[in-house]
Structure formats: C-alpha cells, structure tokens
Amino acid sequence: MAGSTHTVTNQPDPLAGYDVFSADRALVAAVRRHLEPGLHEEALAELSGLGRSAGSAQVQEWGAQANDDPPRLRTHDRYGNRIDEVDFHPAWHRLLGKGVGAGLTSAWNRPGGHVRRAAAFAVWTQVEAGNTCPLSMTHAAVPALRTDPELAAEWEPRLTSAVYDRGLKPVADKAGVLFGMGMTEKQGGSDVRANTTAARPLAQEGTYELTGHKWFCSAPMSDGFLVLAQAPGGLTCFLVPRVLQDGSRNVFLIQRLKDKLGNRSNASAEVEFAGTWARRVGEEGRGVPAIIGMVAATRLDCALGSAGLMRQAVAQAVHHCAQREAFGGKLIDKPLMRNVLADLAVESEAATTLALRLAAACDEDSEQARALLRIAVPAAKYWVTKRCAPLVVEAAECLGGNGYVEESGLPRLVRESPLNSIWEGAGNVQALDVLRALRREPAALDAYLREVGQARGADHRLDAAIKDLLTELADLEGVEARARRLTERLALVLQGSLLVRFAPPEVADAFCAGRLGHDGGAAFGTLPHTLDLASVVERARPAS
C-alpha cells in the first residue's frame, strides 16, 4: 500500500536482474557472425557473464552512485604540499575493476579480440558510460606506443593487463595501468597544429621538458598520458607519466575539473605543465601520424558507446511499454507506439551492426580492411553518435513523465547522449576527415564500395541509394559545404547493406523503407504501417 488513498498498480518492474548481452539479439548475432566458430563458446560465455553483471541490481546501483557522487579535486594536502589528486566514489573503482577484468583494455593480443572487446564495451557502457572513458583511452594507447618498441615493451603488458591497480606508483611497480590523453588547448581545440605547449629537449635522448597546458584532459588519475607539444622539429607526441621512475611525482598541475552536462562520474580536467618530464613517442614533427591509430580506436569507441546507450534506451522503452497499460491495453500493442518502438529498434540495431562490423575489420590483417576503416570509422562516428541524442530523448518520452524523472535512469542517458558526437572530433571534423580520405586514399573508397556491393540486388531501395551515392561522389564541386550530407549517405548506405545481408528481413525492410526509400518521416514513429513492426519490436525486447 502506498498510503490510505490508493494502491500502486500499472507501474512496470525495474529492468534489472537480466543478461544485458544475451538479451540483445542484434549484438549476439554480430558476435557469432564475426568470430571464428571455435571462439564462440568461450566468447559468448565471457560476454554473458559480463551481461549478467551489467544487468544486476548491484552493479546498476554502482553506476548510479558513481554518477551521483562526482569526483573531487584535491590540489594540496593538509600541509600545503601540491598533490593534484582526484577522489572518486568507491563505486567508480569497482566499475573500473570490473571493466579492466572483463578485457576492455586487452583487444590487441587475442584472437577476435576487437570484436569481443567491442561487444563488451557496448554492454558495459549501459551501466555507466563515464568509466568507459579511461578504458577506451587505455585500449587506444597501444597502437600509438607501438611506434616506439622500447616504450611498448615497458607499457603494453600493463595496458592490456586484466588487473586494475589503482594508486599512483612508478610503472615498474604496477600490475596494470590506465592511460589518458591531452591533445587540445584553449586557443586551438580540434586544430591541434595550433598548440603552443613547448617541448625542450633534455640531455637524455628522447626525453623532454614540457611547458604549457591542456584544456581537456580526461581521467587525470591515470598512470600515463599521450600529449601533443611543439618540439624543435614540429608538433610531436609525448608520453607523460604521473609518477617518475624514482617514485617522485611528475609536474602535472590540475587547475580544475570541468562541470559537464553529463559523463559526471568521469573527471575531465584542465592541466598545466611547468617543467614536466616527457618521453618522445615517434619522431619529432610526426605527432599527428603517431597518434592516428589512437584516434581511430577512440572514434570507433564513440560509435560503440553510442550504440550501447541507444540499446539501453530502447530496452528501457520496450520493457516499460510491454508492462504499462493505457487506453484499454498494453502500450506495446498500440499501433502508434509500436511504430515508435520499431523505429527506435531499427536505429539501434543499425548502429550495433555497423560498429561491430568495423570492430571485426580491426581484427582482419589486410589492406582491404584497413582501407575500409579509413573511411568508415569517421563516417560511423559522425552518424551513429548524431543519432544517439534524438533516439534517447524519444525513448525517454515512451515512459511519459516517468522518463523525465531521475530515478528512471533515462535523464542520465539523455545527458550522456550528445557526448560522443563532440569528443574525439565533432561532426564537422569527422565529415572533413571523410573528404580527406576520399581525396588522398582512393583505396578507401574502393574498399567501401566493395563492402556495400556485396548487398547489391537484394533490395531495390538500397540499389537506388548506392546509385545516388555514386552520382554524388562523381561531382565533388563544392563538396566541403555538403560534406555532412555526403558522410551521412555513406553511413546510411553502409548500414543498409549490412542489415540487408545479416539482419532479419523485417528489420532490413524497415530500415530501407525509412532511411533509404524516403518512406519515413523526420521523427521516430513514422515508418510505413504495412511493415512487420511487431516482429521488429519483439526482437528488441529485453528478456528479464
């Protein structure tokens, strides 16, 4: 009884105590599709274990605690000594420990590692997205450090460790490490060549002293950071450890923590370097090429993270509507609500399918795969992250007023939803990167066309969209002003081709009708009513 006036009825049960991975049919299918059969049993068991953890009431509570009690900066100790430390709620450390232990930083050295990690990343994002930031940067640091074999030998075993070893200590004393990065500065933002942080060579070969600042530096309690600074030979990549080999603290002055819209469990800092010791990564003047592998990995994680957020929003909406009754029946059975849920489900599955295909390409050791990634990663990062915010807001609306209340969890998803389209290069940066690939790397477009060409003839709307895209690519006059439109079409055609090949017919049909065939509206819930929308919604329903 709620009180003497009424009995509480018609309120859906919380979506808890379920397997987040196994309940996501599109994700399970993608893992089975992209992994060798011999890896299925082990990988599916691992992912199901993580899914049960992510869906448990206990871990969901950790996510809420880490978000509700954000990190706090301590610049000095009680005696006035500079310490520059950030304190986190214990739940943050529990989440990081689970994430590291689940292999979210160890994709590089095991068969099918990128697909397995990508699926785990999409699952773990649904608990609390903030903790995936250091996990992503740690994972992505590996290709950058491999440009220097000596650095890779020292750091990579600890970057890919399954041990979360918290606390600031010399790297030699740690069983596992986390990495952050600091690229942007106040005056330049994404234009990193405008950076002014200076690197002065020291007597020991490859070591430098940094003076300057970074405007955004996430996860400032990490063990090491990849940063860009101006050396005598030009913009160069450096490794900045928090603790030096002798156990003393490196100069890493945290000025303040950002007060962000969302992602509040994760600390994002403004830092200054004043005589900070650093080790060069790669050659002087080759800073951007040195970090390009890291940037590609974090951009793919942006798409994966958005896919995870979208999936959780859809799962919450479908779960709610399956139990909630209004106007004489279950919401899920109402034709208009069914259309909304189906449209959301199609968008979510398209995001998951594309992101996992690109993760699979990371596992392939071929020029074709690398060329595909060169154009498809920025296109996917652009489009999937752009679709996240409107989808999450629509999913919250499916819960009515309940979806606007913090306890539902949807407001946290709403605040998180724009993040991935901003970080790691906002929309214009991604669209211009696609143009750069088209102009400079013909193999990238060839690889893309080969990929989508595998679905030609299977759906007339997809065939027409491919034809229209080729027409648009043939005329690059004024292309910069329409780079967003072109990037959007590249992503949509690629998603359509993958769904036509791999998704159930009702999902592919709905996608092609609403996204490629111009038979859908600008808002969600405007798919043609003649489609098999009930089957699409049923596929998206989480089994609790």
N, C-alpha and C positions, 0 to 999 in steps of 0.2 A: 504494500500500500504506500502511495506517495503521501498520503495525509487523509483527512476526513472527507475531502471533497471529491476524490476520484481515484480510479485505478489506472496505472500506466499500462497502456496497450498500444499495439501497432507501432512499436519502436524497434527497428532492426537490431539484432545482436551485433556486438562489435566484430569486425573481421579480424579474428585472432585465432591462434591455435591451428594454423594451417601451413602447408608447404608452399611457400611463395614461388619456388621454382616449378615444382610439378604441376601446380595449378595454372601455370602459364603455358598453354598448349603451343603457342607460336614459338616460344623460347625453347621448349623441349624439342620441338621438331627441328629447329635450326641447329641445335647441338647435335642431334642424331645425324642430320644431313652433312654437316661439315667435319665431323670427326670420323676417323677410321673405325670400322666396326669393332676392332679389337680393343678400342679405348672406351667403348660405350658403357660397359658395366661399371668400371671404376669411376669414370667422369660423372655419370648420372647419379651414382651413389654419393659422391662428394657434393654435387650440386643440390641434391635432395636434402642432405644433411644441413647444408647452409640455408636452404629454403625453409626447413623446419625451424631453424634458429631464428631466421628473419621474421617468420610469422608468429613466433611465440609472444605471449603477452609480456614476458620478462624483458626480452630484447626490444620490443616496441616501447616499453617504459624507459629503457636506457636512452633510446632515441629522443624521446620527449624530454628527459632530464637534461641531456646534453644541449638541446636547443633552448630550453627554458632557463638554464643557468649558464650564460655565455662565458667565454674566457675573460680573465682579468690580467692586466699588465702590472708587473712589479718592476719598476726601473731600478730601485735601490733596496738594499737590505736595511735592517733596523739601525745599522751603524753608519749608514750613508754611503756604503760601497755600491758602485754600479754593478747590477747583476743582469738586467734585461731578460727577465724570465716571464713566462705566461703560465698562469694557473688555469687548469681545466677541471670541470666536474669529473669525478671518478668514472661516470658513465662514458665519457669520451674515451678514456683509456681502455675501458672494456670493449668498446666498439672497435677501436683500432687494433686491439689484440686479436679479436675475432677476425677482422679483415685481413690482417697480415697472416694469421694462421691458416686462413682459407685460400691462400695463394694469390691474393690480389696484387702482389708485387713480384710474382715469380712466373711470368709468362714465357720468358725468353729461352729457357733451357729444358723444356719438356715437350714431348710430342703433343701436338694440338693445344699448346699452351695458351695461345692467344684466344682461341675460341672458348676454352674452358674458363679463362680469366674473364673474358667479356661477359659470359653468361653470369658468372659470379658477381661481377661489377653491377650488372643490371639488377640483380637480386638485392645486393647489399645497399644500393642507392635507395631502395624503397624503405629501409629502416630509418636512415638519417643521412641525407646527402652530404652534409658538411664533412664527415670523416673520410669521405672518398677523395677529397682534395689531396691530402698528403699521400694517400695510397696511389693516386694517379700520378703525381709528380715523381714519386719514388720509382714506380714502374717505368715511367718515361725517361728517367735519367740514364738508364742503361745504354741505349744507343749513342747518346752524347759522350759518355765516358769511354766507350769502346774506341773512340778516335785516338785515345791515348792508352796503349796496352798496360803501361805501368799503373796508371790510375784505376783502370778496370780491374786489374788483378787485386788491388787493395780494397776497392769499394764494392764491386759487383757481388761477391759472395754474401756480403752483408745486406745489400739492397734487395737481393732475392731470397733472403732468409725467411723462414716461417716463424721467426721469433720476434716479438715486439719487445724491444729492450729500451724502455723509457729512461729518461735522465740524460744529462749532458756529460759525456765522458769522451776521451780520445777514441778514435775509430778502432784502434787496435784492441781496445778493452771491451768492445761491444759485439754481441752475438747477432745483432740486426740493427739496421739504421733506416732512417727516413730522410727523404730529400725534399727540399723546396726549390723555388727559383725566384729570381728577381731580375726582370727584364726592363720594365717600363719606368720612366721617370716623369716628373711633373711637366716638363716642357715638351715632351715628345709623345707620350702614350705609346700607341702601336708603332709609331715611327721610331724604332729603336736606333736607327742610324743618327738620330738627333741626340743620343745620350751624351752626357757630359762627364759622367763618372770617369776619373782618370786612373790609369794603372801605371805605376812607376816600377821598372824592373829592379829587382834586388840582386845581390851578389850570386846567390844560388840559382843555377839555370832553371828556368821555368817558374820561378816564384816572383811575386809582385806585391806591391803595397797599393791598396785602393783608397781613393778619396772621392766621396760623392754621396749619392743617395739612391734609394729605390722607392717609388711611390706606392707600389703594390707588391707586397711580399707575403704570401700566404704560408701558413704553418711555420711561424718563426721559431718554434721549438724543435725544428728538425735538426738533424746532425750535420747536414751539409746543404749548400745552395749552389745552383748554377746561375751565374750572373753575367751580364754583358758590360764591358767597360772599354774605354778608349786607351789602347796601348800605343806605343810609338808607331807601330805598324798598322794601326787602324782598329776598328771595332773587333773585340776579341772575347772569347768565352773563358770564364774562370770558375774554379771550384773554391768556394769559401766555406771552410769548416767552422762550426760554432766553437769547437774546442781544439786547441793545438796539440801537437804530439807530446809536449811536456806536461799536459794537463791544465795549462792556463787557458783562460777564456780569450777567444779572438775578439777584436773590437767589432761589435755588432750592436749598434745603438738603436733600440726600438723607441721611436718617438711617440707613437700612439697606435692604438688599434682602430680599424675602420668600424664605424657604426653602420652596418649594412642592412639593406632591405630584408634579405633572407640569409641562408647559409650562416646562421648566427652561432652555431656550435664551433665553427672553424674560425680561428684567428687570422685576420688579414692585417698586415702591419705596414707602417711607414718606417723605413730603417735608414740609418746613415752609416757610412764607412769613413773612418778617420784613422788612417794608418792600419787598415785591415789587411791581414795576410791572406794571400790567394795563390792558388796554383793554376797555371795556364792549362786550358783544355784545347788541344789542337794548335794550329799555327796562329801567329799574330795576324790580324786583319781578316781572319776567317771565322769570325764569331757566329754569323748567321748560318753558314754551312755546318758549323759544329753542332748547333742546336736544332737543326732542321728535323732530325729524327725524333727528338724530344717533342717538338711542336706537333708533328704529325700524330704522335701517340696520344698527347693530351687532347688534341682536337677530336680524335676518334672517341676518346673517353667522354668528351662533351656530348657527342651523339648518343653514346651508350647510356650516359647518365640521364639525358632527356628521355630516352626510350624507357628507362626504368621508372622515372617519375610519371610518365604517361601511363604506363602499365598499372602502377599503383592507383592512380586517379580513376582509371577505367574500372579496375577491380572494385574499388570502393563504391563507385556509382552503380555498377551492375549488382553488387551484393545488396546495397540499400534497396534498389528498385525490385529485387526479387522477393523481398520480405514486406516492403511497405505497401499498404493498400490505400487506395483513394478512388472515389467516384465509382464504387462498386466492384473493384477488382485490383489485382496486383499491378503496380506501376509498370512492371516489365512487360505485361501483356497489353498495355495500351498502345495502339498503333503509332501514335506520335512519339511517345517516349521510346518505344522500340527503335524507331528511326534514329533518334538521337544517340542511343546507346550503340547501335550498329555502326553509325558513322564514327563515333569515338573509337570503337573497337577496331575498325578498319585502319584508322590513322595510327593507332598504337601498334598493330601488327606490322604495318608497313615500315614503321620506324625500327622495330626489333629485327625484322628480316633484313633490312639494309645494313644495320650496324653489325649484325653477326656475319653477314657476307664479307664485309670489309675486315672483320677480325680474322676470318678464315683466309683472306688474301695475305694477311700478315704472317700466317703460318706457311704459306707457299713460298718456296725458294725459286722464284722465276722472274724474269724480266717483265713478263706479261702482268703478273700480279703487282709488281712494283709500279708499273706504268698505270695500272688501273687505280691504285691507291693515290697516285699523284693528283688525279683529277676528282676522284670520287670522294676522298676524305673531306676536302674543303666544301664540296657540294653537299655532302651529307651533313657536315657540321652546320652549314648555313641553313638548310631546310628543316632538318629534324628539330634543331633547337628553336627555330622560329615557330614551329607548330606546337611546341610544348605548352607555352603560356595559354593560348586560346583553348586548347584541349582541357587543360587542368581547370580553368575557370568554368568551362561548360560542365565538366564533371561535378564540380562543387555545386553548380546550380541544380543538378539532378537530385541533390539532397535537400533542396529547398533552403529554408532558413537554417536548418541543422548544419548545412555545409559552410555557413558563414560563421560558425561558432568554433572557437579554438579547439575545444575538446574533440571535435570530429577529425582533426588532423589535416583536413583539406586546406585551411588557411596557410599552414606551413608549406604544403605543396605549392600553393599559389605564389607565395613569396619566393620560393626556390625556382619556380618555373622559368623566369627570364634569364637566370644567371648564365646558363651555358651558351646562350647566344651572344653574351657580352664578353665573357672571359675567353682567353686564347684567340683573340682576334674577333671583333664584332662582325656583323653581317657584311658590311662593305669590304672589309679586309678579306673575308672568305671569297666573295664574288670576284674581287680583283685577282686573288690567287688562282682561281679557276681560269680567268683570262690569261694569266701568265703561263699556266700550263698549256693552254691551247696554242699560244703563240710560240713558245720556246721548245715544247716537247711533243712533237707530232705523235710519238708512240703512245702518249697518254690518251689521246682521242681515239686512236686505233684500238687500244685495249678496251676502252669504254664501249665502242661500237660493236666489238666482238662479243662483249658481255651481254648487251641488250639484244644483239642479233640472235642470240640463242632462243629467244621467245618469239621471233617474228613468225607470223602466220597463225599464232594461237589465239589472237584476239584482234578484231578489226580496229578497235579504238586505240589499242597500243600501236598497231601498224601505222595508223594515221598520225599518231603523236610522234613516232620516230621519223616519219616523213617530214612533218612540220619542223622538227628539231634540226634535221639535216638542211632544210631550206634556210633556217635561221643561222646556222653555222656557216653557210656558204656566203653570207653577207655580213661582214664584220665592220661595216661602215657605222661609225658612232657607237661602237659596241660597248664602250665603257659606261655610257649612260644607261644602257639596258643590260648591264652585267647581272643585276639581280634577277631579272626576268629569265635570262639565259640559264643561270645557275639553278633557279627553281625548276625549269623544264628538264634540265639534265637529271636532277634528283628525282623528279616525279616519274620520268620515263624509266630510270633505273629501278625505282621501287616497283613500278608496274610490271616490268619484265620479270623481276624476281617473284612477285606474287603470282603471276600467270604460270610460272614454271613450278612453283613449290607450294603455294597456299591452296586450301580447299576452293573449289570453283565458286562458291558463293562469296567468299572474301575477295577473290580476284575480280569477280564480276562487279561487285560493289565499288571497288577501287577504280576500276577502269571507267565505270559509268560516272562516278562522282568527281574524279580527278583528271581523267584523260578525255572522256567523252563529252564533257561540258553539260552533263545531265544532273548536276548538283548545284546547290546554291552557295553563297558566301559563308553562311552559318552552318554549324553542325546540325544534323537532323533534317537535311534536305535531299536525301537520296531518293531515287525513284521508288515508289511504293510497291512496284511489281517485283522487286528483288526478294530473295530469300533472307530477309533481315532477321527472322527468328533464329535461324541457324548461326548467323554471324554473332548474335548476342550470346547464344548458348555456348559457343566456343570461347568467348571471353569471360564466362562466369567462373569465378574462383571457387574451387571445391573446398569448403571449410571443414 
